[in-house]
Amino acid sequence: MPRNTVDEMIEILQAYKEGKTLECREAFFDGAVWKTGGEPVFSFNNTEYRIKKEPPRKRKLYQFLCQNTGDKRYFVTANMMEDEAECMRTYAYSNVVKRLDHTMIEVEG
């Protein structure tokens, strides 16, 4: 009896076709370890398969120094943003002067 359902088998084959990394383990051993191998044989009766999860992407976020277009006052953004384009969308009424690199934080997701 295969452990993967028919829908899972289709999803796994499609993921393989798209070049995604697959993991497999022996289906009859409860303590079997997931392995990433070379070319899979796709023996769904003896082997259980899954699509390897990609690690979450780390994003770098910064504050920016901006200047109001009207009164020419400077301010530091309260929001943390990835790039100048996001800053310009968020603070459309101002000009970006510079990214404040010393405020950089890394977040997952």
PENOR-V381034 format. One line per field, one symbol per residue. phi: phi as a letter, one per 40 degrees, with the letter a starting at -180 (. if undefined). burial: I if it has 9 or more other C-alpha atoms within 8 Angstrom, else O. Layout:
BEGIN
phi: ???
burial: ???
END
This chain:
BEGIN
phi: .cccccccccccccccccgccbbaacccbcccccbbbccccfbccbbbbaccccccccbbbbcbcbbccccgccabccccbcacccccccbccbbccaccdcccbbbch
burial: OIIIOOOOIOOIOOIIOOOIIIIIIIIOOOOOOOOOOOOOOOOIIIIIIOIOOOOOOOIIIIIIIIIIOOOOOOOOIOOOIIOIOIIIOOOOOIIIOOIIOOOIOOOOO
END
